[in-house]
Amino acid sequence: MLSGPPVSSTVDADQLLESFLTGSARQRRSLLGTLNQAGSALLDLIPDRLDHLDATGDDWAAGHLIQLLLASADTARQQALLARHPQGWLAVTSVAGLDYAPLQLHLMRQAFEEADRLTSEHLRQLAGAGAVRRGYVYYSEVATMPATDLTSLDRLWTCYSQGRFGFSAQARLLLACQGQWERLWPRLGWKADGTWTRYPGAFQWSIDAPEGHMPLINQLRGVRLMDALLQHPAIQARLEEAAAGRPR
């Protein structure tokens, strides 16, 4: 719920919103506390402003504004936003015929545990009927997953996590760990003192979880599955785009 002193006027709210949307990633993060304490004047501006933002990218500023509005105590505002974007605000596509609207709606509401489970289900669907039947994906099945769909999944997680979660975030962190998986697991919050984090109760299903914490990948069969996902051309392309200077 939003709390604290309201923005003093609509002009101030508009200036704050403009600064947030046009600022660098670092500047945006410095404004998060102020946004969280802003009042109804800011919330009133969000729906119309979303119509002028690029829904084909993955700018997390839009995702955060949506989450602010849905976290407010005003159910009328929440319902109006969901009626305006019943499939979710971000434009995502699937060449595999999957419906990503339920996943997006979970992420918009910050229902991260449900979103994580649905992401795992989508990965099995993308891997094929065999993966759906057995309940998990073989690493050898990742190469045939459509780039369009993996890109859509990653964009959704990026947009609704302040750029902190998603496959491309995990790939970036693996690079920062010089490709050393044992260094990556604690950084993701998946392992501590040599012990795997217990699923699901010990995982942190919130925006405050460690960077790259979600979506989860089963590591009990080794690192091959996650390595295949992070090395997929779609995720590598996303990593290159981020390195080229797109705000995250």
N, C-alpha and C positions, 0 to 999 in steps of 0.2 A: 504494500500500500504506500502511496506517496504521502510524505509527511514533511513537516517543517514549514518555514515561512514561505508564502506564495510569492511568485514573481510579482513585482509591484504593479505592472501594467501590461497590457497587450503588446505595447511597443517593446518593453523590456523582454517579454517572452519571445517576441519575433526576433530580436537581436540575439538572444541566447540560442534559439533554434538555428539561426543562420550561422552563428559561430561554430556550433556543433557540426553542422552538415558540411561546412566548407573547410574545417580545420584539418590538420594532419592527424594521423592516428594518435600520436602523443597528446596533441591538443584536445582531441575528442575525449580521451581517457581522463584528462584533467577536469573535464566538465561533467563527468558522470555524476558526481555527488550533487552538483548544483541542479542537474536535470532531475535527479531523484527527489529533490526537495521542492521542485517547482510545483505550482498550483494549477488550477483549472485553466488559467489563461494559456498556458503552454499546451495542455491536453486538447484544448479547443482547436489549436492550429494544426495538430498532427494529421488528421484525416485528409484535409485538402493538400497539405504539403506532400504527402505520400504520392498523390496523383502526379506530381511533377518530378519524382525521383525515378531512376532507372531500375525497373523491375527485372531487367534481363542480366544484371550484373550480380554482385554479391556484397554490396556495400553494407557493412554491419550497422551503420548509423540508422538506416531505415528499420532494420530488425530490432534494434534497441528501442526506438521510438514506439514501435508496435507493442513491444513487451511492456513498456511503461504504461501505455494506455490500458492494456489488458490487465495489468496489475493494480490499477486504480480501483477505488471502491464504487465507482459509478458504473453500475451494470448497464445503464442505458447507452453510455459511450461504448462499452464493450460490445454490446449487441449490434450497435450501429456499424462498428468497424467490421465485425464478422459478417454482417449482412452485405456490406460493401465489397468484401473480399472473401466470399464463401469457400473458395478453393485455396485461400492463402494469398498474400500479396506478391511474393516472389514468383516470377514466371519460370517454371521448370518444365522440361519435356522428357519424354521417355520413348525411345524407339522399341522398347520391349513391351510396351502396352501397359506399364504399371501406373497406378494412380498414387501420386506423391502428396495429394492433398491432406490425408490424415496425418502423415508425418509432419508436414509443414504446420498444421494446426497445433500439434503437440509442441513443436518447437516454439511457436508463437506464444504459447501459454507457459513456456519453460517447464513443461512436463518431460524432463530429459530422460527419465528412466523408461517411460513409454516410448519415447522417440528412439531410444537406443535399441529397444527390442524390435521395433518396427523396421529399423535400419538393417538389423541382422536378418529379418525375414525377407527384406527386399534383396539383400545380397544372395540369399539362397535362391530366390526367384530368378535373379540375373544369371546365376550359375547353371540353372537348368533343372529339369524334373528330378534328376538323380539327387541333387543337393536338397531339394524340397523333401523328397521321400526320406532321406537318411537324417535330415535335420542339421546338417553342417556342410561347409564348402571345402572341397579339396583345393589346395593351392594351384593345382594344374588347371582348374576351371576358371581362374581369374582372368587369364589372357583373353578369353572369348567374351568377357563382359563388355557390353557396349560402352564406349567412351562417353556418349551422350548421357547415359544414366548415371555413371559414376561421377561425372561432372555435376549433374543435378543434385545428387546426394551430398557432395562436398560443398556445393554452393549453399544448400539449405543449412547445413551445420555451421558454415562460416557466417552467414547472414545473421543467424539468431544466437550467436555466442560471442559477440564482440570480436570475432575473428580468432577465437581461442581454441575452438574445437573443430574437428573434421579431419579427413585423411591428409589433406595438404598441410595442415598444422602439424600433424604427427610426422609427416615426411620432413618438414623443416626442422623439427626438433631432433630427428634422427641424424640429419646432417650436422647439427650443432654438437651432437655427441660423437662425431667422426665415425658414424656408422656402427657404433658399439651398442648392441642391444641391451647388454646388462647395465649400461649407463642410462639408457632410455627408460627402462621400466620404472625406476624410482621417480624419475622426472615426471612421468605421466601419472604417477600415483597408483600404479598397478602392482608394485612390489615394494616391500619395506623389510630391511634386515634379512634379506634372502628369502622371504616368504611372500607368496602371491596374495594379493588382496582378495578377500573372500567376496564372492558374488552372491547376491546383489547388495547385501546389507552394509558391507564395508566401503562400497563405492560412494562417491560424493555426487549426488544427482542435482547439482546446482551450478549456477554460473561462476561460483567461487571455487569450483574444483580446480585442480592443477591444469595448466595449459596442456591441451592434447588428451585430456582424460577420457573424452568421448569422441566418436563411438568406440565401444569396446570390441576387441577381437580376441577370440579364444586362443590363448598361448599354450594350452596344455599339450598340443601336438607340435610344439616348436614354433619357430619364427617364420616358416616358409609361407604361410598364408598371408600374414601381415606384410612380409617383404614383397610378395607378389602384388598386393594391393597398392602399396606405396610406390612400387616401381612401374605400375601400370602407366602407359603413355598419357592417359587422361589426367592422372594425379601429378605426373611429372610436368605436364604442360601448365597445370595450375600453379605449381611451385615456381616455375619460370616466370609466370605472369606476376606473381607476388613479388619476386625478386626484382622485377623491372620497375617497381615503384608504385603499384596499386596499393591504396590504403588498406591496412589490415588491423 
